[in-house]
Amino acid sequence: MSVKKFLVVYVGLFSCVGVSVQRPPKITEHPIDLVVKKFEPAKLNCKADGEPTPEIEWYHNGERIIHDTPNRMILPKGVSLFFLRIIQNRREQDTGTYWCVARNLLGVARSRNATIELA
Ligand SMILES: *[C@@H]1O[C@H](CO)[C@@H](O)[C@H](O)[C@H]1NC(C)=O
């Protein structure tokens, strides 16, 4: 069977069973650099397109952010990283470099870097 014929059958099969054509993640909104005053709130956004809908992960200075803290939470579906207030002390540092990663079974996309700095 030719490649073209194969594709027609393949795509046709998927549309028949109501499954949309799968595609790898693509970042559609990148987080942007912020300059924030100490103890002020801040929010970084990340949106990604893909099928199945990608899972979004957040990284701070290269480390995956897994747990929420009292002042920093990952909003549902990972579309935002929200800071109730920006903290900078010996134990906690919200400043630095952030990025998000969108992942589905077809691939991975990484956003641009965004920095949070104190004003
Ligand atoms: C983003 O930041 C990380 C960690 O600081 C660095 O290793 C990487 O090269 C940066 N990537 C870009 C595209 O600037």
The ligand as a MOL file (V3000), in Angstrom:
LIG
                    3D

  0  0  0     0  0            999 V3000
M  V30 BEGIN CTAB
M  V30 COUNTS 14 14 0 0 0
M  V30 BEGIN ATOM
M  V30 1 C 17.7530 28.9230 30.8810 0
M  V30 2 O 18.2810 28.8760 32.1690 0
M  V30 3 C 19.0580 27.7300 32.4400 0
M  V30 4 C 19.4620 27.7540 33.9110 0
M  V30 5 O 19.8960 29.0090 34.3130 0
M  V30 6 C 20.2730 27.7010 31.5210 0
M  V30 7 O 21.0080 26.5510 31.7440 0
M  V30 8 C 19.7660 27.7150 30.0820 0
M  V30 9 O 20.8490 27.7860 29.1910 0
M  V30 10 C 18.8310 28.8810 29.8280 0
M  V30 11 N 18.2540 28.7530 28.5140 0
M  V30 12 C 18.1140 29.7890 27.7130 0
M  V30 13 C 17.4530 29.4870 26.4010 0
M  V30 14 O 18.4790 30.9130 28.0020 0
M  V30 END ATOM
M  V30 BEGIN BOND
M  V30 1 1 1 2
M  V30 2 1 1 10
M  V30 3 1 2 3
M  V30 4 1 3 4
M  V30 5 1 3 6
M  V30 6 1 4 5
M  V30 7 1 6 7
M  V30 8 1 6 8
M  V30 9 1 8 9
M  V30 10 1 8 10
M  V30 11 1 10 11
M  V30 12 1 11 12
M  V30 13 1 12 13
M  V30 14 2 12 14
M  V30 END BOND
M  V30 END CTAB
M  END
